[in-house]
Amino acid sequence: MSAEMKQGQAGYPIEEIHCDSLDEFWDVLSPIGSLSRGYIFRGQRNASWSLLPSALRKDNLERYRGYLAKNSASDSVIAYELGLLRSFVFACDVSGLPISGDSIAFRKELDFSVLADRYHLDARAWPDIEFVPLLALAQHHAIPTRLLDWTYRSYVAAYFAAESALKSNEQGVQRLAVWALRAEQLYQLPQVEQVRLPGAVSVNMAAQQGCFVVVRSQYGQGRDTPAPSHDEYSQDSIDSLVVAAGLNEVLSKVTLPIELAGELLLRCDRFGVSAATLFPGYDGAARSALEFRLASISSGRLI
């Protein structure tokens, strides 16, 4: 195992801990280890990925923003986010499903013209805290939002890194990662805010001891604002914001060779962290059975 600053960048403030064995990785993430108190965690199947909300990722911008891409940056991005959110609410109504924080007053707030006027001058105000429960519900059902999922349990983050790595067909990935963020230091990043919602918002979130980090736009609003390229939105990633601010001891990344993903998932299962415990219900049970099979095959334990 080696703990090192990122090579080639002097003064790089993000600690990278590269583990070569599962035992080393497991010990670093121990709930009684150095990355425990005051930290929240996020697992990702590709260690090279940034901490960028799904609404700002290049593939989602290209897929869902459409003709709005010709407008100014903040107008078009927030407009497409609001459009997806309103479509989600409408679909829930058609299906007779309740939404978080619903009321007659809240429905008036969802009016597109009201929202557009509110965020026209200052995109940094999006999203208001009143919309976060609805965004969280949408996020957990694959709608791109400004939220990033985190958990208070390091081994839960390890599970998500491992299971997504096993299911992915992405080529050339060498390492998976668990990010550790000192949430108490987020006050130093005005664009970023941690939010913990009531467990009733989502049974999955409660089971996963989950929370969210909201990433707000850095760009000013208005029709004269030049639209940045897709790649420039990467500046809104949490790791980029930490680097730009020069914040030390706020963000760490713990990595493991991707070929150990199966072993990692089996280790998580032995510690009571599996789809069956993190996704209560029949879907979680079925998902757990399939993942256990994949992990056993990947690790060479099943013939």
N, C-alpha and C positions, 0 to 999 in steps of 0.2 A: 504494500500500500504506500502511496505517496500523496502528501498534501502539498500543493504547489499553487503559485499564482499562474495565471494564464501566460503561456510562453509568448514572447515577442511583444508584450505590451507592458512597459515599465509603469509601476504604480497601479496596475489593474486591481481593483478592490474586491473582486469576487474570488473567494477561496474555492479551489477545485480539489476534491479529494478523490483520487483515482484508485479504486480497489481492484485487486487482481483475483481475489477469491471471495466466495459467498460469505464465509465466516467473517472476513474483514469488513465487508459491506454491512453485514448484519450488526456487527459490534458498533460501527460508526453511527448507525441509526438507532441504537439502543435507547429506549425511553429513559434510561438513567445515565446516558452518555452526555457528551459536551453539547450535542445538538438536540437538546430536549427542552428545557425550561424556556418559555418565551418564544418558541419557534412554531411556525406552521409549515406544512410540507405539501409538495406536489410531485407526483411521479410522471415521467414522460418516457416514451419508448425510444426516443432519439436524443442523446445527450447534446447534440449540436443545435437543437431547437431553442429558440428564445422563449421567454415568458410573455407571449403576445395573446391577447384576447381573441377569441374566434371571429368576432365581428371585424377585426382589423387584419386578418390573415389574407394573404394575396389570393388564394383560391376562392374564398368566400366573397371578397370584393369583386373579383372578376365574374363570379357566377350570379350574384344577387344584386349588384349595384346597377347594372345595365346602363341605360342611356343617361342616368344621373352622373355617370363618371365624367361627363363633359362640364358639369357644374363645379362650383368652388368646393374645395376639399371638405370642409366641415358641413356645409349644406348637404352635399350628396351622401356622405357617410351616415350622418344622423338621420337623414330622410329614409335611407334604405333600412336602417335599424328600426325606425319607427314603423315603417311599412311592414316588416316581418312581424313585429310585435303585435300590431293591430290585426294582421291576418291570423296570428295564433289565437288571439282573443276571440275573433269571429268563429274560428274553427271549434274552439272550446264551447262556444254558445250553441253551435249547430249540434254538437255531440252531447250537450247537457252537462258539461263538466264545469265545476267551480274553478275560479281563478283566485289567486292570492290577493288579499287587500281589496276585494271588489266592493263597490257601493255605487249609488247613483252619482255621488259627487266625483268618485274616481272615474266613472265612465265619461263624465264631462271633461275631465282632465286628459282623457285619451283622444279627444278630438284632434285631428291632425293639424288644423289651422292654429289651435291653441298651443300645441307643442312646438310647431314651427316658429311661431312668434316668440315663444319663450326662449328658444335656443338660438335664434338668429344672430343676436349680437355677441353672445358669449357661449361658445360650444363647451367650455370647461364646466358648465353647470349640468351638462348631461352625463349620467342620469341623476335626477333628484332621488333622494333616499326613498320616497314613497313608491317609486317604480321598482325598487330592487327586489321585493318579494316576487313580483310578476316576472321579472327578468330571470330570477333564480329558477322559477318553475319552467320557463321557456328553455333556459340553458340545459336543464336536466332532461329535456326532450329534444335536444339536437338543434335548437334555434341558435344561430350565431348572436352573441351578445358581448357587452363590454366586461363581463364577469369572467374571472378565472377561478376554477374550483381548487380549493386547498383543504387540508385536513389537519386536525390537531394530533393525529396519530401517524408516526413515521412509517410504521409497517403497513398501514393502509395505502400510503403513497407508494410504497415499494410494490404492493400488489398491483396497483394500476399501471405502474411502469412495466411489470412483468407480463400481465395478461394482454396488454395492448401490443407488446413486442412479439408475443407468441402468435397473435392473430394477424400481424401485419405482413404484407408482401413487399414492403419497402426494401430496396436493394442498397447495399453499401453502408448500412448502419453498423457501427462497431460497438457502441456502448449505449446502454440505457442510463437514466439518471433520476435521482430524487433531489429536488431542490429544497433547501431549508431557508426560511425567511424569518428574520426577527421582527415580528409584527409590531412590537412596541416601538420600533424605530421608524415606522412608516410616516410619522409626522414630519419627517425630513423631506418627504416627497409629496408636495401638495397635490399632484395629479393622481395619487394612489391612496386608497382607503380600504381598510379591512371591514367587512360586514359579517356579523353572525346573526342568522335569522332563527326564529322559533322552529323547533323540530317538526311542528305540525305542517310547515310549508311543504315538506317532502319526507316521507318515511326513509327514503334512501339516504338523504342528507343526515338525518338523525343517526342512522345505523353507522354511517361513515364518519361521524363526528366532524362533519364538514363545515366549512365557512367559505366566504368568497372575498376576493380582492377586486375592487372596482378600479378600472384604469380609465381616466378621463382624457379627452383630447388635449394636446398641447397647442393646437392651432387656433388662431383667432377665427371669429365667424364673420361672415359678410361676403357679398358677391364679388368683391375685389380681391379676395384672398386667393393666391395662386394654388392650384391643386397640386399636392405632392404626388410623386410617383408611388406605385404600390410599395416599392422597397423602402420609401421614406417612412411609411407607417411603422416600420420596425423600430423606429425611435420611440414609439409608445410602449415597447416591451418593458417589463419591470427591470430586467437585467440591464437594458440600455440606459434606463433612467438612473439606476444605481451607479453605473459607471460614469455617466455624465455629471452626477452630483459628487463623485469621488467619495462615496460612503463606504467606509471600512467596517467589517464585522457585522454586516447586515444580511448578506446573501451568500450561501454556500451551495455548491453542487457536488453531490456524491455519485460517482459513476461505477458501473459494473459492465464487464464484457457481455455483449448481447447474447452470446451462446449459453450463458448461465441463466437466462430468463426462465427456463423450465424448472431448474433447481430452485430458483428464487420463489416461484409460485408454489411449489411443493412445501418450501419452508414456511411461507405465509400461511398455508393451509394448516400446517401442524401447530401454528400459533393462533389458530382460530380466526384467521383473516382470509375469507374466501367470498365468492359471489353469493353463496348461501347465507352468509352473515351480513353482507354489505348491501344486498338487494333482497329484502324480505319478500317471500312469496314463491310461487311455483316457478316463475321465470328465473329467479335467482338460483333456485335449486337445480333447474335444468342447466343453467349457465355454468354452475359450479361443476356438475358432472362432466360436461364437455371440456371445460378448462383443465380439470384434473387429468382427463385422458390425454389432452394435448401436452400437458406438462410432463406426464409420465413417458410419453413417446419421445419428446424432445430431450429428456434427460437420460434416455436409454434404459429406463426401468420397466418398460412394457414391451413385450415381444409380440 
